[in-house]
Amino acid sequence: MLAKGEWRLEEFVGFCSGCGKPIHCLHGFLNGIVSEEKEMLYCFQCYEKKEAGQER
């Protein structure tokens, strides 16, 4: 719960390219990862799975 006078800064950025989950910026920090190679947006869980698959 927010304290009186406290603002919750949350802005929708897009959807995860892996699972379709909505991703937001929370208080100025991206709640996900933009991949370097194709500039695609991923949630943390999908990005970890993607990276683990590439290491094999």
Secondary structure per residue as TSV (DSSP state, phi and psi in degrees):
chain	resnum	aa	ss	phi	psi
A	1	M	-	360.0	141.6
A	2	L	-	-84.5	142.6
A	3	A	-	-72.1	158.5
A	4	K	T	-59.7	129.1
A	5	G	T	87.1	-3.9
A	6	E	-	-88.7	136.1
A	7	W	-	-104.0	141.7
A	8	R	-	-102.0	112.1
A	9	L	-	-93.1	107.0
A	10	E	E	-138.7	124.8
A	11	E	E	-130.1	129.1
A	12	F	E	-66.1	132.6
A	13	V	E	-107.9	-45.1
A	14	G	E	170.3	-166.5
A	15	F	E	-111.7	147.9
A	16	C	-	-63.0	133.0
A	17	S	T	-70.5	-18.1
A	18	G	T	-89.0	-52.9
A	19	C	T	-117.2	-10.0
A	20	G	-	85.8	4.8
A	21	K	-	-65.5	137.3
A	22	P	E	-67.3	139.1
A	23	I	E	-119.2	136.8
A	24	H	E	-124.7	160.8
A	25	C	E	-92.8	128.9
A	26	L	E	-116.6	115.9
A	27	H	T	52.7	38.4
A	28	G	T	89.3	-0.2
A	29	F	E	-114.2	130.4
A	30	L	E	-68.7	126.8
A	31	N	S	-92.1	50.3
A	32	G	S	-180.0	-168.2
A	33	I	E	-134.7	138.3
A	34	V	E	-99.3	119.7
A	35	S	-	-69.9	147.4
A	36	E	T	-76.2	-38.2
A	37	E	T	-70.8	-38.5
A	38	K	T	-125.4	5.0
A	39	E	-	51.9	50.8
A	40	M	-	-104.4	150.3
A	41	L	E	-96.8	130.7
A	42	Y	E	-131.9	147.9
A	43	C	-	-74.0	165.3
A	44	F	H	-60.4	-41.0
A	45	Q	H	-65.1	-45.3
A	46	C	H	-67.8	-36.4
A	47	Y	H	-65.8	-41.1
A	48	E	H	-62.5	-42.2
A	49	K	H	-63.3	-42.0
A	50	K	H	-63.1	-46.1
A	51	E	H	-66.7	-39.0
A	52	A	H	-64.2	-35.8
A	53	G	H	-69.5	-30.9
A	54	Q	H	-78.0	-24.4
A	55	E	-	-76.5	-16.3
A	56	R	-	-73.6	360.0
